Amino acid sequence: MTEFWLISAPGEKTCQQTWDTMMMVTTRNNNLSSNSKFNIPDLKVGTLDILVGLSDELAKLDSFVESVVKKVAQYMADVLEDSRDKVQENLLANGVDLVTYITRFQWDMAKYPIKQSLKNISEIISKQVSQIDNDLKARASAYNNLKGNLQNLERKNAGSLLTRSLADIVKKEDFVLESEYLVTMLVVVPKASYADWQKTYETLAEMVVPRSTNLLFEDQESGLFSVTLFRKAIDDFRHKAREFKFTVRDFQYNEVEMKADKEEMTRLSTDKKKQFGPLVRWLKVNFSEAFIAWVHIKALRVFVESVLRYGLPVNFQAMLLQPNKKNMKKLREVLYDLYKHLDSSAATIIDAPMDIPGLNLSQQEYYPYVYYKIDCNLLDFK
């Protein structure tokens, strides 16, 4: 279970008492959740007007940053392709797994200086994550184009003999080349019709060279045969072959083109391998940056909502709960009973959305305590 509830409640006589009370009702009497203190530093409060406006802005920024975190994680899974099982070990924050990072959260003073105003800190995060989002789009586009071109070439060299490229199957000696009158055709014959082919190919047109057919390649359904005939008989031969369900492939032996195709495939394959390592490293670094930014946004939201709800001076305890999956409903009831005195209007709307001006609660559940969910299930495997 990687869902966390980030909540806050006002300090009783001390914030430690608030913590102790919550621990007693959720862990000591029963096993409802695993809890840890969530340390938020002394941030600059500013004016009430700024806090109300910031509450709305932070909600939007939270959604945006979460979407970028998920995009980077999902693209990591896409890039790792067959090694998708290794995705989780690459999704780290500050070098540790996400659960460890969240449960031991410490504000990053260097990245987000607390002497700055709350608005400035949110703008720093917004710029940082917008840059990651833009860089991801550019890098993903370049890598996807390369990967797509390589896949197109690989598709040409795979699949049925009716459609696949024949360049890596045939050899120069399979063809009559540079003849004014003769040409070598390539024909796909179903395996069940091999005997019919051998009996009829010389009679499909008037000018077929006797005993000129050779089986060059087989797949599960068909074989590729060569046959030599006069150029003037090509149309008749093609038409008659169709009646027998023999498929004449449009193919001209061109050594220069075939060499260029092989070189292009080698180049694309080499380029993909060269880009893979740096791209995965970039994704790891920037997933960590985006995830850290996201958790700091949650911390800002808890701070702002706690001040708006509980007033000044700043006196609240932020707490991180990891609910026991089987007891989530019970945990919600216990927290409600513990904190219902904070807001009597929440008594009848435990699970209903509510719109309170300035508190930006219309898009989420409303409870008598400050509450935000952090969900570490970031991948949507199909």
C-alpha positions as CSV (number, residue, x, y, z in Angstrom):
1,M,0.0,0.0,0.0
2,T,1.7,3.2,-1.1
3,E,-1.0,5.7,-0.3
4,F,-0.3,8.3,2.4
5,W,-2.6,10.7,4.2
6,L,-0.9,14.0,5.0
7,I,-2.9,15.7,7.7
8,S,-2.5,18.5,10.2
9,A,-4.3,19.4,13.5
10,P,-3.8,22.4,15.8
11,G,-1.4,22.1,18.6
12,E,-3.0,21.4,21.9
13,K,-0.9,22.7,24.8
14,T,2.0,21.6,22.6
15,C,2.3,20.1,19.1
16,Q,3.8,17.0,20.8
17,Q,0.5,16.4,22.6
18,T,-1.3,16.6,19.3
19,W,1.0,13.9,17.9
20,D,0.8,11.7,21.0
21,T,-3.0,11.8,20.9
22,M,-3.2,10.9,17.2
23,M,-0.7,8.1,17.8
24,M,-2.7,6.7,20.7
25,V,-6.0,6.4,18.7
26,T,-4.4,5.1,15.5
27,T,-1.7,2.7,16.6
28,R,-1.6,2.0,20.3
29,N,-5.2,0.9,20.6
30,N,-5.4,-0.7,17.1
31,N,-3.3,-1.1,14.0
32,L,-5.0,1.5,11.7
33,S,-1.9,3.2,10.2
34,S,1.9,3.7,10.3
35,N,2.6,7.3,11.2
36,S,5.5,9.7,11.1
37,K,5.8,13.4,11.9
38,F,6.0,15.6,8.8
39,N,8.4,18.4,9.4
40,I,7.5,21.7,7.9
41,P,9.8,24.6,8.7
42,D,8.8,28.1,9.9
43,L,7.7,29.6,6.6
44,K,6.8,33.3,6.0
45,V,3.0,33.6,6.5
46,G,2.3,36.9,4.7
47,T,-1.2,38.4,4.6
48,L,-4.5,36.6,4.7
49,D,-5.4,37.8,1.2
50,I,-2.1,36.3,-0.2
51,L,-2.8,33.0,1.6
52,V,-6.3,32.7,0.2
53,G,-5.0,33.4,-3.3
54,L,-2.1,31.1,-2.9
55,S,-4.4,28.2,-1.8
56,D,-6.0,28.2,-5.2
57,E,-2.6,28.5,-7.0
58,L,-1.1,25.7,-5.0
59,A,-4.0,23.4,-5.8
60,K,-3.4,23.9,-9.6
61,L,0.4,23.6,-9.2
62,D,0.0,20.4,-7.2
63,S,-2.0,18.8,-10.1
64,F,0.5,20.0,-12.7
65,V,3.6,18.7,-10.8
66,E,1.9,15.4,-10.1
67,S,1.2,15.0,-13.8
68,V,4.8,15.7,-14.6
69,V,6.0,13.2,-12.0
70,K,3.7,10.6,-13.6
71,K,4.8,11.4,-17.1
72,V,8.5,11.0,-16.3
73,A,7.8,7.7,-14.5
74,Q,5.7,6.4,-17.3
75,Y,8.3,7.4,-19.9
76,M,11.0,5.7,-17.9
77,A,8.9,2.5,-18.2
78,D,8.4,3.0,-21.9
79,V,12.2,3.6,-22.5
80,L,13.2,0.5,-20.4
81,E,10.9,-1.6,-22.7
82,D,11.7,-5.3,-21.8
83,S,13.2,-4.3,-18.5
84,R,10.1,-2.7,-17.1
85,D,10.4,-4.8,-13.9
86,K,13.5,-2.6,-13.1
87,V,11.5,0.7,-13.3
88,Q,10.7,0.9,-9.5
89,E,14.4,0.6,-8.6
90,N,15.1,3.6,-10.8
91,L,12.3,5.8,-9.4
92,L,14.1,7.2,-6.4
93,A,14.0,10.6,-4.6
94,N,17.4,11.9,-3.3
95,G,18.8,8.4,-3.8
96,V,16.2,6.6,-1.6
97,D,12.9,4.9,-2.3
98,L,9.8,7.1,-2.4
99,V,8.3,5.7,0.9
100,T,11.6,6.4,2.8
101,Y,11.8,9.9,1.3
102,I,8.2,10.8,2.3
103,T,8.3,9.3,5.8
104,R,11.7,11.0,6.5
105,F,10.9,14.3,4.7
106,Q,13.2,17.2,5.4
107,W,12.6,20.6,3.7
108,D,15.4,21.4,1.2
109,M,16.6,24.8,2.4
110,A,19.1,25.2,-0.5
111,K,16.5,24.7,-3.3
112,Y,13.6,26.4,-1.6
113,P,14.9,29.0,0.9
114,I,12.4,29.7,3.6
115,K,13.4,33.3,3.9
116,Q,11.6,33.7,0.5
117,S,7.8,34.4,0.5
118,L,5.5,31.4,0.0
119,K,4.6,32.8,-3.4
120,N,8.2,33.0,-4.4
121,I,8.8,29.4,-3.3
122,S,5.8,28.2,-5.3
123,E,7.1,30.1,-8.4
124,I,10.5,28.5,-8.0
125,I,8.9,25.1,-8.0
126,S,6.6,26.0,-10.9
127,K,9.5,27.2,-13.1
128,Q,11.7,24.2,-12.2
129,V,9.0,21.6,-13.0
130,S,7.8,23.5,-16.2
131,Q,11.5,23.2,-17.4
132,I,11.5,19.5,-16.7
133,D,8.2,19.1,-18.5
134,N,9.5,21.0,-21.6
135,D,12.8,19.1,-21.6
136,L,10.9,15.8,-21.3
137,K,8.8,16.6,-24.4
138,A,11.8,17.5,-26.5
139,R,13.9,14.5,-25.4
140,A,10.9,12.1,-25.7
141,S,10.1,13.4,-29.2
142,A,13.7,12.9,-30.4
143,Y,14.0,9.4,-28.9
144,N,10.6,8.3,-30.1
145,N,11.4,9.5,-33.7
146,L,14.6,7.5,-33.6
147,K,12.9,4.4,-32.1
148,G,10.0,4.7,-34.6
149,N,12.3,4.9,-37.6
150,L,14.2,1.8,-36.3
151,Q,11.0,-0.1,-35.7
152,N,9.8,0.7,-39.2
153,L,13.0,-0.7,-40.7
154,E,12.8,-3.8,-38.4
155,R,9.1,-4.3,-39.4
156,K,10.2,-4.3,-43.1
157,N,12.7,-7.1,-42.3
158,A,10.1,-9.2,-40.4
159,G,6.7,-10.7,-41.1
160,S,5.2,-12.5,-44.0
161,L,7.1,-13.1,-47.3
162,L,4.2,-11.3,-49.0
163,T,5.2,-8.0,-47.4
164,R,8.6,-8.1,-45.8
165,S,11.8,-6.7,-47.3
166,L,13.7,-9.3,-49.3
167,A,17.0,-7.4,-49.2
168,D,18.5,-9.6,-46.5
169,I,17.2,-12.9,-48.1
170,V,18.4,-12.7,-51.6
171,K,22.0,-12.7,-53.0
172,K,23.4,-11.3,-56.2
173,E,23.9,-14.8,-57.7
174,D,20.1,-15.4,-57.4
175,F,19.5,-13.0,-60.3
176,V,20.2,-12.6,-64.0
177,L,21.5,-9.1,-64.0
178,E,22.3,-6.6,-66.8
179,S,20.6,-8.6,-69.5
180,E,18.7,-6.7,-72.2
181,Y,16.2,-9.6,-72.6
182,L,16.1,-11.7,-69.5
183,V,14.8,-10.8,-66.0
184,T,14.6,-12.8,-62.7
185,M,11.2,-12.6,-60.9
186,L,10.6,-13.5,-57.2
187,V,7.4,-15.4,-56.5
188,V,5.8,-16.2,-53.1
189,V,4.2,-19.7,-53.2
190,P,2.1,-21.2,-50.4
191,K,3.8,-24.3,-49.0
192,A,0.8,-26.4,-49.9
193,S,1.2,-25.4,-53.6
194,Y,4.9,-26.2,-54.1
195,A,4.1,-29.2,-56.3
196,D,1.7,-27.0,-58.4
197,W,4.4,-24.4,-58.8
198,Q,6.9,-26.9,-60.1
199,K,4.4,-28.3,-62.5
200,T,3.1,-25.0,-63.9
201,Y,5.7,-22.2,-63.6
202,E,7.2,-22.9,-67.0
203,T,3.7,-22.6,-68.7
204,L,2.6,-19.4,-66.9
205,A,3.9,-17.4,-69.9
206,E,5.4,-18.3,-73.3
207,M,9.0,-17.2,-72.6
208,V,9.9,-18.7,-69.2
209,V,13.3,-20.2,-69.0
210,P,12.9,-24.0,-68.3
211,R,14.3,-25.3,-65.0
212,S,15.2,-21.8,-63.9
213,T,13.3,-21.9,-60.6
214,N,15.0,-22.1,-57.2
215,L,13.7,-22.0,-53.7
216,L,15.5,-19.1,-51.9
217,F,13.8,-18.9,-48.5
218,E,11.0,-20.3,-46.5
219,D,8.9,-19.0,-43.6
220,Q,6.1,-20.9,-41.8
221,E,3.5,-20.4,-44.6
222,S,5.3,-19.9,-47.8
223,G,8.4,-20.2,-49.9
224,L,10.2,-17.6,-52.0
225,F,11.1,-18.9,-55.5
226,S,13.1,-17.3,-58.2
227,V,12.2,-17.7,-61.9
228,T,13.8,-16.3,-65.1
229,L,11.9,-15.2,-68.1
230,F,12.0,-12.8,-71.0
231,R,11.1,-9.2,-70.1
232,K,8.3,-9.0,-72.7
233,A,6.5,-11.9,-70.8
234,I,6.4,-10.1,-67.4
235,D,2.8,-9.0,-67.5
236,D,1.4,-12.3,-68.8
237,F,3.4,-14.2,-66.2
238,R,2.2,-11.9,-63.4
239,H,-1.5,-12.2,-64.5
240,K,-1.4,-16.0,-64.8
241,A,0.5,-16.5,-61.6
242,R,-2.3,-14.6,-59.7
243,E,-4.9,-17.1,-61.0
244,F,-2.9,-19.9,-59.3
245,K,-2.5,-17.8,-56.1
246,F,1.2,-17.3,-56.7
247,T,2.3,-13.8,-55.7
248,V,4.9,-12.0,-57.7
249,R,6.8,-9.6,-55.6
250,D,7.9,-6.2,-57.0
251,F,11.6,-6.4,-56.4
252,Q,14.6,-5.1,-58.3
253,Y,18.1,-6.1,-57.1
254,N,19.9,-2.9,-56.3
255,E,23.1,-3.4,-54.4
256,V,23.5,0.3,-53.6
257,E,20.0,0.7,-52.1
258,M,20.3,-2.5,-50.2
259,K,23.6,-1.4,-48.7
260,A,22.2,2.0,-47.8
261,D,19.2,0.3,-46.0
262,K,21.5,-1.9,-44.0
263,E,23.8,1.0,-43.1
264,E,20.7,3.1,-42.0
265,M,19.5,0.3,-39.8
266,T,23.0,-0.1,-38.2
267,R,23.2,3.7,-37.7
268,L,19.7,3.9,-36.1
269,S,20.4,0.9,-33.8
270,T,23.8,2.5,-32.8
271,D,22.2,5.9,-32.2
272,K,19.4,4.3,-30.0
273,K,22.0,2.5,-27.9
274,K,24.1,5.7,-27.5
275,Q,21.0,7.8,-26.5
276,F,19.6,5.1,-24.1
277,G,22.0,5.5,-21.2
278,P,22.0,9.3,-21.1
279,L,18.2,9.4,-21.4
280,V,17.7,6.9,-18.5
281,R,20.1,9.0,-16.4
282,W,18.2,12.2,-17.2
283,L,14.9,10.5,-16.4
284,K,16.2,9.3,-13.0
285,V,17.6,12.7,-12.0
286,N,14.6,14.6,-13.1
287,F,12.1,12.1,-11.7
288,S,13.8,12.7,-8.4
289,E,13.7,16.5,-8.8
290,A,10.0,16.5,-9.8
291,F,9.0,14.1,-7.0
292,I,10.9,16.2,-4.4
293,A,9.2,19.3,-5.7
294,W,5.8,17.6,-5.5
295,V,6.2,16.7,-1.8
296,H,7.3,20.3,-1.1
297,I,4.1,21.5,-2.8
298,K,2.2,19.2,-0.4
299,A,4.1,20.7,2.5
300,L,3.2,24.3,1.3
301,R,-0.4,23.3,1.0
302,V,-0.6,21.9,4.5
303,F,1.1,25.0,5.8
304,V,-1.2,27.4,4.0
305,E,-4.5,25.5,4.8
306,S,-3.5,25.0,8.4
307,V,-2.9,28.8,8.9
308,L,-6.2,29.6,7.1
309,R,-8.1,27.1,9.2
310,Y,-6.5,27.2,12.6
311,G,-5.4,30.8,12.6
312,L,-2.3,32.6,14.0
313,P,0.1,32.3,15.6
314,V,1.2,29.3,13.6
315,N,0.6,26.3,15.8
316,F,-0.2,22.9,14.2
317,Q,1.3,19.5,13.8
318,A,1.7,18.0,10.4
319,M,1.5,14.2,10.4
320,L,1.9,11.5,7.7
321,L,-0.2,8.4,7.9
322,Q,0.2,5.3,5.9
323,P,-3.2,3.6,6.3
324,N,-3.6,-0.1,6.8
325,K,-5.5,-1.0,3.6
326,K,-8.1,-3.2,5.5
327,N,-8.8,-0.5,8.1
328,M,-9.1,2.7,5.9
329,K,-12.8,3.3,6.7
330,K,-12.2,2.7,10.4
331,L,-9.2,5.1,10.4
332,R,-11.3,7.8,8.7
333,E,-14.0,7.4,11.5
334,V,-11.4,7.5,14.3
335,L,-9.8,10.7,12.9
336,Y,-13.3,12.2,12.5
337,D,-14.2,11.5,16.1
338,L,-10.8,12.9,17.2
339,Y,-11.1,16.2,15.3
340,K,-14.8,16.8,14.7
341,H,-14.7,19.6,17.3
342,L,-12.5,21.6,14.9
343,D,-15.3,22.2,12.4
344,S,-18.9,21.3,13.3
345,S,-20.0,21.9,9.6
346,A,-18.0,18.8,8.6
347,A,-20.2,16.6,10.7
348,T,-22.6,15.6,7.9
349,I,-20.2,15.7,5.0
350,I,-17.4,13.3,5.8
351,D,-17.2,12.0,2.2
352,A,-18.9,14.8,0.3
353,P,-17.1,17.5,-1.8
354,M,-17.6,21.0,-0.4
355,D,-16.9,24.5,-1.7
356,I,-15.6,26.9,0.9
357,P,-14.5,30.3,-0.5
358,G,-10.7,30.7,-0.3
359,L,-10.0,27.1,0.8
360,N,-10.1,25.4,-2.6
361,L,-11.8,22.3,-1.3
362,S,-14.3,21.8,-4.1
363,Q,-12.2,19.2,-5.9
364,Q,-11.5,16.9,-2.9
365,E,-13.0,15.4,0.2
366,Y,-13.5,17.8,3.1
367,Y,-12.7,16.8,6.6
368,P,-12.5,18.8,9.9
369,Y,-8.7,18.5,9.7
370,V,-6.4,19.5,6.9
371,Y,-6.0,16.5,4.6
372,Y,-4.1,15.7,1.4
373,K,-3.4,12.4,-0.3
374,I,0.0,11.4,-1.6
375,D,-0.3,8.3,-3.9
376,C,3.0,6.7,-4.9
377,N,1.4,4.4,-7.4
378,L,2.7,6.5,-10.3
379,L,2.7,3.9,-13.1
380,D,-0.2,3.0,-15.3
381,F,0.9,-0.3,-16.8
382,K,-1.4,-1.5,-19.6
